[in-house]
Structure formats: structure tokens, C-alpha cells
Amino acid sequence: MDKILCEKLYDTYYMRIYSFAMTLSGDSTLSEEIAQETFYRVLVAEKSFFRGESDEFTWLCSIARNLFCDEMRKRKRFSEMAEEMDSGVNIEAALANRELSFKIHTILHKLEEPYREVFDLRVFGELSFKEIGQIFEKTENWARVTYHRARLKIQERMDENR
């Protein structure tokens, strides 16, 4: 997108988009990240992205809303993963504990392929099993099974390190 147009949109709408994100999230840090990412997406978007079918502000709000929804899905997925992996170890408390956090990252780093990559794509990349299967040129079911096995391997190694 044209830099001048992007700067104009930023100057005109930044505070309104920030306020909109604040209404959605109630978190000033997250709202700032959403607002910044919204305008970054506008900057790197192709000219055809904004087709003039709606008001500029409406278009920017839809980008911000989608970013907020993506963040909430990511947080929910992480929370669900933590619950699934929890076998007496509170993962959130473990991440707060620097030493245990280092162990978790070490386990993830040493995880064999394709387990590590499938796990990373699912948890951190927020990809669906179908998308992961496409990346590996495998089936969606293969991606599900590989992810499940990766979780089991991580859990086993966490249990061994206690």
C-alpha cells in the first residue's frame, strides 16, 4: 500500500483503533499491540486489499477485531494445551519458575522432527491440522497423530525430569 496513504490512515485513525481494541480486550498493552499490528498489516497489504466496499475505519476495525480474535484463540489453545499436559504440574506456575521454564524449552528444543515442528506449528504458529498436513504433504489425520505423539513425548520427558 502507498506509504503516504498508510501514514494518513495512521494519523487519522490510530487512537480510534486503539480505543476499539481497548474496548475488546480491556488490556492497554494488548490494545497497543493490536493497533500497531493493524497498521502494519495495512502497510504490507496489496493495493487491492482495500476495495472501497466499506468505510476506512470499518476496514481497520475488522482487521483489529480479527487480530484480537486470533490472540484469544492462541491464548485459549495455550491454556488447553497446558491443561492437557498437566499431570500434577501447574504449567503456568512452571513457566513462572525460571528453572522449570528452561527445562521445558530444553525439552522442546531436543524434541525430534517432525514432532517438534508439528508441535510448534500447532501451538505457536496457530495452524490447523489441515494446514500442517499440507505443509508436510501429508493428511490432516497424520498431523493430528503426530501432534498427539509430540505432546506425549513432551509430557514423558517432563515426568522424567521431576
Contacts in CASP RR format, 6 or more apart in sequence:
PFRMAT RR
TARGET T0000
AUTHOR 0000-0000-0000
METHOD contacts of the structure
MODEL  1
MDKILCEKLYDTYYMRIYSFAMTLSGDSTLSEEIAQETFYRVLVAEKSFF
RGESDEFTWLCSIARNLFCDEMRKRKRFSEMAEEMDSGVNIEAALANREL
SFKIHTILHKLEEPYREVFDLRVFGELSFKEIGQIFEKTENWARVTYHRA
RLKIQERMDENR
1 42 0 8 1.000
1 43 0 8 1.000
1 44 0 8 1.000
1 45 0 8 1.000
1 46 0 8 1.000
1 47 0 8 1.000
1 49 0 8 1.000
1 50 0 8 1.000
2 47 0 8 1.000
3 43 0 8 1.000
6 39 0 8 1.000
6 42 0 8 1.000
6 43 0 8 1.000
9 39 0 8 1.000
9 42 0 8 1.000
9 56 0 8 1.000
9 60 0 8 1.000
10 39 0 8 1.000
12 56 0 8 1.000
13 56 0 8 1.000
13 57 0 8 1.000
13 60 0 8 1.000
14 35 0 8 1.000
14 39 0 8 1.000
16 57 0 8 1.000
16 60 0 8 1.000
17 34 0 8 1.000
17 35 0 8 1.000
17 38 0 8 1.000
17 39 0 8 1.000
17 60 0 8 1.000
17 61 0 8 1.000
17 64 0 8 1.000
18 31 0 8 1.000
18 32 0 8 1.000
18 35 0 8 1.000
20 61 0 8 1.000
20 64 0 8 1.000
20 65 0 8 1.000
21 30 0 8 1.000
21 31 0 8 1.000
21 32 0 8 1.000
21 34 0 8 1.000
21 35 0 8 1.000
21 38 0 8 1.000
21 64 0 8 1.000
21 67 0 8 1.000
21 68 0 8 1.000
22 28 0 8 1.000
22 31 0 8 1.000
24 31 0 8 1.000
24 34 0 8 1.000
24 64 0 8 1.000
24 65 0 8 1.000
24 68 0 8 1.000
25 31 0 8 1.000
25 34 0 8 1.000
25 68 0 8 1.000
25 71 0 8 1.000
30 68 0 8 1.000
30 71 0 8 1.000
34 64 0 8 1.000
34 67 0 8 1.000
34 68 0 8 1.000
34 71 0 8 1.000
35 64 0 8 1.000
37 67 0 8 1.000
38 60 0 8 1.000
38 63 0 8 1.000
38 64 0 8 1.000
38 67 0 8 1.000
39 60 0 8 1.000
41 63 0 8 1.000
41 67 0 8 1.000
42 49 0 8 1.000
42 50 0 8 1.000
42 60 0 8 1.000
42 63 0 8 1.000
50 56 0 8 1.000
50 59 0 8 1.000
52 59 0 8 1.000
54 62 0 8 1.000
70 126 0 8 1.000
73 126 0 8 1.000
74 126 0 8 1.000
77 122 0 8 1.000
77 123 0 8 1.000
77 126 0 8 1.000
78 123 0 8 1.000
81 123 0 8 1.000
81 151 0 8 1.000
82 91 0 8 1.000
82 92 0 8 1.000
84 151 0 8 1.000
85 91 0 8 1.000
85 151 0 8 1.000
85 154 0 8 1.000
85 155 0 8 1.000
85 158 0 8 1.000
87 155 0 8 1.000
87 159 0 8 1.000
89 158 0 8 1.000
89 162 0 8 1.000
94 100 0 8 1.000
94 101 0 8 1.000
94 104 0 8 1.000
95 101 0 8 1.000
95 104 0 8 1.000
103 158 0 8 1.000
103 161 0 8 1.000
104 158 0 8 1.000
107 154 0 8 1.000
107 157 0 8 1.000
107 158 0 8 1.000
107 161 0 8 1.000
108 116 0 8 1.000
108 119 0 8 1.000
108 120 0 8 1.000
108 154 0 8 1.000
109 116 0 8 1.000
110 157 0 8 1.000
111 119 0 8 1.000
111 150 0 8 1.000
111 153 0 8 1.000
111 154 0 8 1.000
112 153 0 8 1.000
114 136 0 8 1.000
114 146 0 8 1.000
115 146 0 8 1.000
115 149 0 8 1.000
115 150 0 8 1.000
115 153 0 8 1.000
116 150 0 8 1.000
118 132 0 8 1.000
118 136 0 8 1.000
118 143 0 8 1.000
118 146 0 8 1.000
118 147 0 8 1.000
118 150 0 8 1.000
119 147 0 8 1.000
119 150 0 8 1.000
119 151 0 8 1.000
119 154 0 8 1.000
121 127 0 8 1.000
121 131 0 8 1.000
121 132 0 8 1.000
121 135 0 8 1.000
122 129 0 8 1.000
122 132 0 8 1.000
122 143 0 8 1.000
122 147 0 8 1.000
127 135 0 8 1.000
129 140 0 8 1.000
129 141 0 8 1.000
129 143 0 8 1.000
129 144 0 8 1.000
129 147 0 8 1.000
130 140 0 8 1.000
130 143 0 8 1.000
132 140 0 8 1.000
132 143 0 8 1.000
132 147 0 8 1.000
133 139 0 8 1.000
133 140 0 8 1.000
133 142 0 8 1.000
133 143 0 8 1.000
136 142 0 8 1.000
136 143 0 8 1.000
END
